[in-house]
Amino acid sequence: TTVSLDATAVERLVRSKIATSDPRIFQTEHGVGALMPFLIETFPRVTIVPIVIRPDIPMHEAERLSAELKTLLDKDTLLLVSSDFSHYLPERIAFQKDTQTLRALH
């Protein structure tokens, strides 16, 4: 199944210099790809704007991104977040991070 990209939204984010466009990142990044089968099953005609955020994003850039994303959201838009705060960490620290994440989600 092919997923449609909301090219207009991507272009808008790139033009505002909040984001860059680099499709190569999704060749190895699994946070977005792992969710696609579930998203497609639920929303067969879904159109997406995949975004990967660096872990070291400065707060002012995160705030600009948040403000821009708010303008893209409406009653027909789902904002889906996939996060992994324990990627590439030693097992003990990864377990601590995963525990913190689960507590925050409950």
C-alpha positions in Angstrom: 0.0 0.0 0.0 1.2 3.5 -0.9 0.7 6.3 1.6 0.1 9.8 0.3 2.3 12.6 1.4 0.8 16.0 2.1 3.3 17.8 -0.1 1.7 21.2 0.6 2.2 20.9 4.3 5.7 19.6 3.9 6.5 22.5 1.5 5.1 25.0 4.0 7.3 23.6 6.8 10.3 23.7 4.6 9.6 27.2 3.3 9.2 28.5 6.8 12.6 27.1 7.6 11.2 25.1 10.4 12.1 21.8 8.7 14.2 20.4 5.9 13.1 17.7 3.5 15.3 14.6 3.3 13.5 11.4 2.4 16.7 9.4 3.0 16.1 9.7 6.7 13.1 7.3 6.5 15.3 4.5 5.0 16.7 3.8 8.5 14.3 5.7 10.8 11.7 3.2 12.1 9.5 5.4 14.3 7.3 6.5 11.5 7.5 3.3 9.3 6.6 1.0 12.2 3.2 2.8 12.6 2.2 2.9 9.0 0.5 -0.6 8.8 -1.7 0.3 11.7 -2.5 3.8 10.4 -3.4 2.5 7.0 -5.6 -0.3 8.5 -7.5 2.3 10.4 -7.4 5.2 7.8 -7.0 3.6 4.4 -6.8 7.0 2.5 -4.5 8.6 5.0 -2.3 11.5 4.0 0.8 12.0 6.1 3.4 14.6 7.0 6.2 12.6 8.5 8.5 14.5 10.9 11.6 13.4 12.7 12.8 15.7 15.5 16.4 15.7 16.7 16.8 15.0 20.4 18.9 18.1 20.8 16.3 20.5 19.2 16.6 23.9 20.8 13.5 25.0 22.7 12.9 28.0 20.5 12.9 25.8 17.4 10.5 23.3 19.1 8.2 26.2 20.0 8.3 27.4 16.3 7.5 23.9 15.1 4.7 23.6 17.6 3.2 26.9 16.5 3.4 25.9 12.8 1.9 22.4 13.4 -1.1 24.0 15.2 -1.9 25.8 12.0 -2.0 22.5 10.2 -4.4 20.8 12.7 -8.1 20.8 12.2 -11.0 18.4 13.1 -9.9 16.0 10.3 -6.3 15.8 11.4 -4.7 13.3 13.7 -1.4 14.1 15.3 0.4 10.8 16.0 3.6 10.8 18.0 6.1 8.0 18.2 8.8 8.6 20.7 11.7 6.5 22.0 13.6 8.0 24.9 15.8 4.9 25.4 17.2 4.4 21.9 20.9 3.3 21.9 21.2 3.6 25.7 22.6 1.0 28.1 20.0 -1.4 29.2 19.8 -0.1 32.8 19.3 3.5 31.7 16.9 2.5 28.9 14.8 0.6 31.5 14.7 3.8 33.7 13.7 6.0 30.7 11.0 3.5 29.6 9.6 3.4 33.2 9.5 7.2 33.2 7.7 7.3 29.9 5.1 4.7 31.0 4.4 6.7 34.2 3.9 9.9 32.1 1.5 8.2 29.8 -0.8 6.9 32.6 
